[in-house]
Amino acid sequence: MKLQYPLLLIFIISCIGQALAEDQPLERGIKGEIEDVILTGADDWHEAIAATPLAIWSEDNKTVRLPLLILPQEVQAGERNGWVEESDLQRYGAPALLSAFRSANISAITIHGSGEKVKDLAESAHKDGLKVYITAGLEVPRSVEKKASEELSKLPEAIDVMLAEAGLDLPQSSESGIDKSLLQVANPDIGGNATLYCPVNQGAKDNLYDHIEMLIDNYKVDGVVLYNFGFQDENYCYCNFCKEKFYQDTGTDLSKVNANSYNRERWKEWKQDQVMEIVDYARNITSDLGPVSLGVALDNPFDRAQGYNFARMSQVADFMLISPLSAQEVGEVCLLSEKPVYVRLSDDYLAYILSTQNVEGAVRYMEDLKRFGASGLVFEYDVVHTPVWAELEPPSQAANWLLKQIGGESLAIGNVSWEYDKKLQANNSYDLAEKISRRWKSSPGAVIVGQNYSAALIAAPIASYLNWPILYVGETLPAETKAALERLGSRDAVLAEPISAAVKENLSLMNITWQEGSERLLIEEMKRRGESPDMVVYANSRDLSLLLPQSDPLVKRAFVEDLLVRTELSPSQVPAEEVGQIVRLNITLTNTGEETMHGVRLLDVFPMGRFIKWPRADMGQFNITDPYSGQPSDAVNSFLNGTLLRWSINRLDPGSSASLNADVELLYPMDSGWEERLDRGATAAYEGFSYNHTLKNLDDPPAINLTYPVWIYSGRTNISWELDQEAAYTAINLYSPDRGSGRLEITDIEPDKLYDVQVQMLTPGRWTFNIEAGDGAVRKTKNYTVDVLSNTQALNITAFSHTKVPRLSLLAPAAAAARRAALIDVARDPQQIDPSKEEEKLNQKVEEMEISPRYLMVVGDTGSMPFIPTGLIQKVDEIMEYEIFRDYQLSLDDQNYSNVAVGRIMALSVYDASQLLARTLAYDQLNGSWKNNALVISSPPLSFPQSPIAISIRDYLLDAGLVVKDLRYEEATYQQAVSQMNNGQNIVTFNNHGSEDQWGLSDWSMMDSTLTAGHVKELVLAPQTTTSDACVTANLKGYYLNVTGTRMYIPLKLEDSIALSFIRAGAVNYIGESSLSWIFLSEDFIKRFYQSLVYENATVGEASLDADNLYRLKFQGAENIKAISEYDEPLPEWDESISEMLNQTAYMDVMLGDPSFRPYMPQSPALPYSINTTPSNISRDNASVLETAITPEKESATDWIYWIETASSGGSISMRLRRS
């Protein structure tokens, strides 16, 4: 029994020891020899994750940060050429096109177009060292003007923009420039409209040959590409020239080519001979006049319906261009030709055919083409706006600048296109991690990661904080990982769950103690060392791929007595910001009764922008028309007026069903989160079906005995009335729910006559009408309404968010490790994200962590991490409007002030974002004269109200000891701005007009009066802080057009963003307005930003936060402010109240970059005022009173002090000051 006491004592001591051990922080690892720069790729997340603790780790009370850059791999795609449509040239201009192509090492361009702009582009391309080819063919001339129809010529500008966005403003055939005698003629039994001239007609061929000679002589081309120079399709050409020539060559009448297979084969061969004559003749011209190269561009090289024989033509031409096929099929094509074969890629093919919104799949496809024999690729310009383009570009000039500044020895991990000193070669991720771990001398532990990327994101900052390596496992413990653990002497492991039971058992057998890794573990480790994260990094691990998911179909059923109407919509969700999305609609009518139904009919109205294509029904008849004109539906009238579907079935037996299928094209894009109607609800009926509705009868002069229904089902109804006195006419004025209007006037007037009018009310909703009569003077009744219903529910289509810039989340672990931040992963597919709900979860998570961060860094694009709508709308005019969006925020206090600064890491690619983060983290070790420079650009025209803000900011920066160049008025030119920034600046601020893609510079210069996104991409900037006080320069969303009740989203192409262009060029941040800025009202934001930055030693995030909170303060103070019209002094004609403008300003500024960053200031000037707060001897209501004295030290102090003054009967000023 006595032995129990010693054992009990030992047990107690053991428990105490274990408790003390649990309170002790985990021991950190020790690094060995490491290179100075770590380079990694983006195609395998294992590389970037394992490289994070290698490059960034904690040591005692400091964080060691080696530059960690994610760089593009070298895509082996052969020769790279570009393809430019004339419409691209019209829209973007030559400089933007050439800049984009140069960035991806394009060596030649093919231009499909003609005219002076094409000639100028050819000259500019030659100056840039590019070869230039121009197409020549038999296409009907196309006008650069918009569609020349009377209907479109009357459209307001906004509808014109909407049509352009929908692709319905393409250049159209110009009747004045067409020689109809040269046109191809369709098979008369089939018919069709010709878009090509006849390749047999000598006049058409002569025109083609003359054009080729002109291109060689006047355009100085390096080659001519024959394109669209054959027969239109298998039904062409039946013109008299072809009839005569075919008979001469074959002895067969052209009308009999389809009589048998022999004639059809002769017809195909004859067409190939005619086309080959053109190729041969063109070859002679290019050889004699140039010599220049001859190329031939085809669609499907296996299709000979147009007379193209690929094998024969490739023997004559110097090179061949074909449309995309599978890599294996391209290989077969290449075997037919000894000449180079290039594959022409468009964004449509990448997005829809190949489904390579998955970037990795696109790169693999391009490299497979080269491997199967293609000489290279021809990229249409629209590919520039896809994420694939970033994979084709070498490391940016900004990344090159950084690497040269840092110098030292580099280590490459993975496939990167950059010179390196050493490279880790590995067979798999286990082997890779083991080799990386050899850079540690020893480590008491390791972080074990499975194949879960989300878990890996959370684990990497833990590994960096503990200075432990990351090792990978599968279902079992790999030999490589086991060897690393043994070599390191590891006793502990942190597991990034899920980890298999087999791995855990293997670790236990190695006497390794393991625990689960989570955000909580990192925070607890920091607490044990007396630390706490002052930043949260917020990312979404589901941004690795851009592959759009398949949405679930939507099925609705409704009974119209015994008739079952079933509608199915697939998909019910479409990707946001994409035009031309197709949804498949199925309508099935089933007779569930016991009697045969006769005269079954269904009517469905589709709103503006819904185009029904390829309808097909297994029973009955249908027609698709314009609901207003009754004309057959096409893309344009569907866009403007919507579509009416009528379907009728004579007989439907009991138990029988009939189905109608159609594809519905959405002619305009929607913003993410939008839910809009696909249709307005179908109305079905049959003979014998009836319903009761209420009729109203009343007198309202000039109408008496006015009778109309209160409601009806979609269709026709009667409205009748009599007149109270004689009149020359009477009329009914009708207004539809979608703002359409119509009028029926009756002049056959008789005493006591009942005017009974049948009115067609097809669109469900509330219709309005009134009755009018006149005989010199016009009299009208009041407006009356008829509710038009459908007897089936309307179908809704939803737009979901999707990733636009993939793999940005790869940067989150490095950002969190460098800032000792807690990393929170959304881990949700973008199409499932509701940003407001995610923000609630974020705040809840931070509260559960029991931390009080000062900063929130969002890592992700506007697709994977969507902005949050504020509900604030800014109307530019009657049609155009912006919605103000804001970034994620951590909790506001009771007075709606925020205490957490927010910034977002986003760029045009993961590579741009990586160099942004690397420049930010390396900023303190970078030196140069640029750190002492600042640039202020401001150039309001003299006719415009002059703002003093830019001058104030200049003075602030001078107080900070910076050398400030002030570009104003005639000096604020493109040349000056570019020159100053290329020479290196620490801070650049802009104050003038702007837009999403440009800064407005001096109007004095008359030329180059803007700095565009394209210009900025050409620059190589120092790691400058960039701020802009100009409208929408930081808008990354787009804007809305609202026409006749239809709201259309016009998304911003990210490549056009001037904010993201500054990031590409090397800026470490960009701070500016995402919406319209109010002159005089909004400008205090940027002033307060620089006051805080210069005089209060604030970071860029804190300075931006102070400016936001200033406007929250101002908004509170403007609750009872007078209306603008009540002021005596002249003010701008604002449409918004001052209170609303202040409210908008509090949310409109966006920060791209690290909110905890602070640019270098040579001096820290004192504030121009002092604050002294002391307790007062006075007490009131059992509460202490504080007295605060604000004492100006300089005259400029009045620029700093803001308070809200309210009336006080006690004789003292009552102020609401923002709490510091």
MOMOKA-V181440 format. One line per field, one symbol per residue. ss: DSSP state (A for helix, B for strand, O for the rest). phi: phi as a letter, one per 20 degrees, with the letter a starting at -180 (. if undefined). A space follows every 10 residues. Layout:
# MOMOKA-V181440
ss=???
phi=???
This chain:
# MOMOKA-V181440
ss=OOAAAAAAAA AAAAAAAAAA AAAOOOOOOB BOOOOOBBBB OOOOAAAAAA AAAAABBBBO OBBBBOBBBB OOOOOOOOBB BBBBBAAAAA AAOAAAAAAA AAAOOOOBBB BBOOOAAAAA AAAAAAAOOO BBBBBBOOBO OBOOOOOOOA AAAOOOAAAA AAAAAOOOOO OOBOAAAOOA AABOOBOOOO OOOOOBBOOO OAAAAAAAAA AAAAAAAAOO OOBBBBBOOO OOOOOBOOOA AAAAAAAAAA OOOAAAOOOO AAAAAAAAAA AAAAAAAAAA AAAAAAAAAO OOBBBBBOOO OOOOOOOOOA AAAAAAOOBB BBBOOOAAAA AAAAAOOOOB BBBBBOAAAA AAAOOOOOAA AAAAAAAAAA AOOOOBBBBB AAAAAOOAAA AAOOOOAAAA AAAAAAOOOB BBBOOOOOOO OBBBOOOOAA AAAAAAAOOB BBOOBBBBBO OOAAAAAAAA AAAAAAOOBB BBOOOOOOAA AAAAAAAAOO OBBBBBOOOO AAAAAAAAAO OOBBBBOOAA AAAAAAAAOO OOOOBBBBBO AAAOOOOOOO OOOBBBBBBB OOBBBBBBBB OOBBBOOOOO BBBBBBBBBB BOOOOOBBBB BBBBBBOOOB BBBBBBBOOO BBBBBOOOOO OBOOAAAAAA AOBBBBBBBB BBOOOOBBBB BBBBBBOOOO OOOOBBBOOO OOBBBOOOOO OOOOBBBBBB OOBBBBBBBO BBBOBBBBBB BBBOOOOOBB BBBBBOOOOO BBBBBBOOOO OOOOBBBBBB BOOOBBBBBB BBBBOOOBBB OOOBBBBBBO OOOOOBBBBB OOOOOOOAAA AAAAAAAAOO OBBBBOOOOA AAOOAAAAAA AAAAAAAAAO OOOOBBBBBO OOOOOOOBBB BBBBBOOOOB BBBBBBOOOO OBOOOOOBOO BBBBBOOOOA AAAAAAAAAA AAAAAOOOAA AABBBBBBOO OOOOOOOOAA AAAAAAAAAO OOBBBBBBAA AOOAAAAAAA AAOOOOBBBB BOOBBOOBBB OOOOOOOOOB BBAAAAAOOO OOOOBBBBBO OOOOOOOBBB BBBOOBBBBB BOOAAAOAAA AAAAAOOOBB BBBOOOOOOO OOOAAAAAAA AAAAAOOOOA AAAAAAAAAA AAAAAAAOOO OOOAAAOOOO OOOOOOOAAA AAAAAAAABB BBBOOOOOOO OOOOOOOOBB BBBBBBBBBB OOBBBBBBBB BBOOAAAAAO OOOBBBOOOO OOOBBBOOOO
phi=.fffffffff ffffffffff ffeefffeec fdfcfecddb edfcfgffff ffffecbecl dcdecegcde cfeeeedmfd cdccegffff ednfgfffff fffdmfdbcd ddrbofffff fffffffene fcdcfbadff gdffffgedf fffeffgffg fffffemddf gdgegfddef feffcfgffd nqdfdcfffd ffffffffff fffffffeel feaddfblcd efafeccdff ffgfffffec mdfffdfefb ffffffffff ffffffffff ffgfffffee fcfcdcdcee feedfenedg fffffefebc dcffcfgfff fffffeceef dddedcffff edeelefffg ffffffffgf fepffrcdef fffgedffff feefgfffff gfffffmned cecnecebfb ecbeebeaff fffffffffe fbbfbbeece ddffffgfff fffffeldfe cdcdfcefff ffffffffmf dcbddefecf fffffffffe mdecbfebgf ffffffffdm cbfdbdddcc fedfddfffe effdcccbdd leeedddcdb eeccffmden fdcedcdcdc eeeddfedmf bccbddfgnd declfbcebn cbbccffeem fgfcfffffe cnbddccccf bcfgmecccc dbedeeecfd efnfccffcd neddbbfnfb beceddcbdb geeclfcbef bbegqdbdcc addebfbfbb bddccefemf bbbcdddedc fleeeddede ceffpeecbb dcbbbnedcc ffeccceedd ecffeddddd fbfddfmffg egffffffdl dedddflcgg fdedgfffff fgfffffffl ccfeccdedq efefcffdfe neddefbfde bddedcefce geefemeddc ecbcebbfbf ffffffffff fegfeecqfg fedbcddbbf fffdgedeff fffgffffff neededeclf eeegffffff fffocecccc cafbbgdade dffffmclec degfffffec effeecccdb flfdfddpbd dcclneeded fefgfeffff fffgfpfeab caeebfeefm eeffffffgf gffeedleff fffffffgfg fffffffegd fffgfeefff cgefeeffgf ffffffceed depffefcff cgcdfffebc ccdcfefecb llcfdddddd dfecfffffe ecbddcfcfe ndedcdeffe
